[in-house]
């Protein structure tokens, strides 16, 4: 029995020699995922839509890791293929895919614009499915890999004025479970992180509203909003050998928000 236990090592959590593709990692929570991977030893490839990549480039290179970028629209089939082709050109492999890029749009339900629905579904759901399929072809050939989808508190509940985001994030959990069934036999594990309410620049104005801030904070068992580094350990775990027998699972990193009425 001791030989079984002797196999385990904290090195299982290392990502040395791995290549991680993290969509939209030049900003927001994606930046936390990318930096976590770099600290664990991985090199990065970052598909991005907004132009500025200076901060994430500096953060990754500070860890002594390499990073390449390709700008474009993930709802474009040709761009998705170009990302895979360019990553393979630069590194020759893709070990980890994080489907992080996303968008939301809020409006009154009765007048909710069709263009908002199409935008959110195409990026938050369709691009996750098609990008994962594109990368999975590479992972099959190389003998395995990790696909990590990014859900939300709205993967389990709903909020007013954002129907497509809610629908897409519910769908991300379905995609995660389906891909785990389809790809598990190829040593590809597909799991999801569902972040709760984190204190970021995106929601800085919302947090200034005492009524809204208190409503959310009072439902978080930890008694505080999360910080970006609260996600970093979980993302590294899901990308590492330590999670090889975890497949089709969604993990709430929310301070206990989902457990409280």
N, C-alpha and C positions, 0 to 999 in steps of 0.2 A: 504493500500500500504506500509506503514511503516514497517509492519511485514515482508514483502518480503525483504526489504533492511536490516532489522535487522539481517537476517540470515547470511549475509556476514561478514566474519572476516578474518583478516590477518592470522589467524591460518589455513586457507584453504591452505596456501602455506607451511605449516609444513608437515614433513614426519615421525613424531613420531610413532613408532610401526610398520613401514613399513620395508619390506625387498627388497632390490634392487640387481638384478644380472646384472653386467656390464662386458661384455666380453672384454678381453684385457686391463683391467683398471690398470695394473701394470706399464703402461708407456703411454707417449703421451697424447692425448686429453682425452682418457678414464680415466686417473688419475684425470683430472679436474672434470669430471662427478661424479666420485666416491666420491671425497672430498666434492663436493657440496651436495650430498645426505647425507653424514655423518654430515655436518654442519646443515642440515635441520632436522636431527634426525633419519635417517634411518640406519639400519645395512646392511652390504654388503656381497655379495658372488661374487667372481671374478674367472671366468675361464680364464686361461692364457696359453700362449705358451712359451714365454721366461722365463728363470728360476728365475730371481731376483724379489722378491716381497717386499724387505725390506723397500723401501721408501714409497710405498702406505700403507703398514701395519702400519708404524709409523704415517703417516698422519691421517689415520682413527682412530686409537686408541687414538691419541691426542685429537680427538673430543669426546672421551668417548663412541665410538661405536664399535661394534664387526665386525670382518671380517673373512671369511674363503676363502680358495683358493683350486682350483683343476687344475692341469696342464695337458694339452693335446692338441689335434688337433681338432678344431671345424668342420673340414670337415669329421670327423669320427662319424658315427651315434651312436656308442656305447658310445663315450665320451660325446656327447650331452645329451644322456639319463642319463649318470652318473652324469653330472652336476646338472640336475634337481633332481635326486634322492638324491644327497648329500646335496643340498640346503634344500630340504624338511626334510631330516634327522636332519640337524642342527637347522633349524628355524621353520619348519612346514608350511611354506607358501612362495609364491613369489608374491610380489605386483607390482614389476617394472622389466622390462627387457629392457636393452639398448644393442642393437646389434652394438657394437662399433668396434670390432676386424676387421682388414682388412689388405690388402697388395696391393702394386702396383709394376709394373715392366715396365721399359721403354726400347724400342729397336726400330730400324728402321722398318718401316711398312712392307717393301718388304720382310724382313727377320725375321719378328716377330716370335719367337719360340712358337710352339704349347703348350709347357709345361707352358709358362708364361700365356697364355690364360686360360688353365685349372686351374692353381693355383688361379688366380684372380677371375674367375667366381665361382669356388667352395667355396672360402672363403668369397668373398665380396657380393655374391648374394645367392648361394645355402644354405650356412650356415645360413644366415639371415632368409630365408624361413623356413627351417627345425627346427631351434632353436625356432623360434616364435611359430610354431605349437606345439612343445613339451611343451613349457611353457604355451601356451594358454589352454591346457588341464587342467592344475592346476588352472589357473585363472577362468575358467568356474566353476569348482567345488567350489571355494571359493567365487564366486559371483562378480568377477570383477578384473581389473588390468590395467596396463599401459604398452604398448609396444612402445618403442622409437627407431626408426631406424636412422642410421647416413648416410646421403647422402653427397653431395659435391657440389661445384660450377660446377663440371662435371656431375651433375644430370640434367643439363639444356643445357649444351654446350659440347664442346669437345676440346681435345688438341692432338697434334701430339705425336706419339710414345707410346701411352698407350691405345690401343683399348679395352682391356677387362675391365679395370678400368672404362672407360667411359660407356661401355655397362652395367656393373654391377650397377653403381651408378644411371643410368637412371632406371634400373630395380628395385632398392630399392624404388623409388617413386611409381612404379606400385604395388609392394608388399604392401606398406603402405596403398594405397587406397583400394586394394582388401581386406586386413585384416580388415580395418575399416568397410567395408560392411559385411564381414562374421561374425565379432565378436562384433559389436556394440550392438546387441540385448542382449549380455551377460554382458553388462556394462564393456566391455574391449575397451579402446580407443587406437588406433594405429596412431601415428604421427611420423614425421621425422624432424630432424634438419639437415640443410645443411650448414656446416661451410664454410666460405670463406678462404681467405689466412691469416693464423695465423703464427706469429713468433715463431717457435718451433725449437728444436734441429734437427729435421728431415730435415728441409729446410734451415738450417744455411748456408750451402755452396752456395745454390742458391741465397740467399739474398746478398751474397758478390759480385755477378755479377751486376754491376751498371745498365746495359741495361735492364736486366730482372727485377730487383728490381723497377726501375723507371716505367717500362711498367705496372707492376701490381699496384703499389702505385697510379699512375695517374688515374687508373680506379676505385679506391676505393673512394666513395664519402666522407667518413670520413677522408680521407687523411693520413691514417696510416694502417699498418697491424694489425690484431687483436692479442690480448693476450688470453691465455687460460681462464682467469677469465671472459672474454667477453661471454663465453658460459654457465657459471654456473647458471645464473639466468634463462635462457631459459630452461635448462634441468630440473631444480627444478619445474618450472611452469608446464611443460608437465607431470611430474611425480606426481603432486599434485592434490588435489580436485579442485583447482582453474581452471583446464583445463577439467573438466568433460564433458563439452559440445563441446569440440574441438575434432574432429575425422577425420582422413584421410587427414590431413593438413601437408604440408612441409614448414618449416620456415627457411628462409635464414638469417643466422647470419654472415653477410659478410661486414658490414660497408657500404652497398650500392653498392657493386661491380656489382651485377646483373642489376642494374638500369642504368649503365653508358656505353655508347658505346666506 
